[in-house]
Amino acid sequence: MEFDLLDLKVALLYHGICVDEEVYEAFEGKARLSKNPFSCNAMILDEQIFCSLSRTEQETPFRLTLNDGNPVITYNNKFLTEISFPKKTSFYEQKTSSGIPFGNLAVIQGLDMLAFACLWRCEITTSGNACGFCHTGNFASPDHSLSEMMEIIRYAVEESPKTKMLQLTAGSTFNPEKEIDQYVKILEAIDKSIGIEKVPTMIYLTPPSDLKQLDRLFDAGVSQIACDMDIWDERLFEKICPGKAKVNTRQRYLDALSYIAEKYGPNRACCVFVGGIEPAESLIEGATFLAEQGIVPLPSPLMPFGVNQKVLAEMQPFSLDYYRKIRKETAKLYQKHNLIVPGTYGSDVCLSRDIWLRREILASE
Ligand code: SF4
């Protein structure tokens, strides 16, 4: 099988990469590359595909090194491909008025997407029911005000890197109505600060039991809402996402997604599925079920660093064939149902926009 760039992206996300010090010496400060983990480092594969530079100290066949001064990836010490880095941005040099570095609250994904990740702590994690593949549940953003959040958004949209999309995401909550209150305040503040129409905003949300609460977000100008089921297979969902299954319930995710699609039309509701956990056939079954309703499935590859061995044993062994199946079937769904994955160049850790941009080619593979 010939190896292509999307294969390389999923393999890099799965295995991580070891980065030679000389790469930092050559590029830190000149490109968007930093040893600081809050700078969300990325590589660009063949000037097209953004891929997280998931640096690892663990054993990995991938290495980022220099060849005649150019950054290259090797696999088991054999040359694989040249890469480049995103252009330097002044974003990560900024601090909010109370002194919080911008990068501690928000990161740039891809070329021009600003992601506020984990705005508030995941209550599913604090209750001891974290999803088995989660890296972020224990993360708590430093305390910050709404006006500091707006300082960051205004800078990212108007100064650097000229953000074209916002993603707001937090941990799951046991009180979705309160979460919606918080998001409505944020959307209203964005509107007041720069105008909500200036930057499409996608919110990752815990689905509320009272579905009408979702209307408040659309009234306040949200572009898309994602309620992430992560796993379609019911048994695995209960086992690997016990908090979501017990507290929020699978049915509530489905109800919220369908409500949005029925009331607001196609391409307004999205749902992440984590690739690499369940069999490809079951992920595709879930993606198909949603796509038929105009809900956009977003496959995102598993990054298994730090995942405990017991959970890992439940998951699919890493295989490029697995991801090839998923990308082909997802591309077909995007085409057949005229679905649009929001964004421009896509994100460093997700596959969905990469697939969408190449949907014609991938669907006919
Ligand atoms: S809901 Fe699951 S994946 Fe999301 S932050 Fe909480 S534990 Fe992690």
Residues whose N, C-alpha, C, O or C-beta is under 5 A from the ligand:
A	BS01	SF4	C122 I124 T125 A130 C131 C134 T136 G137 G171 S172
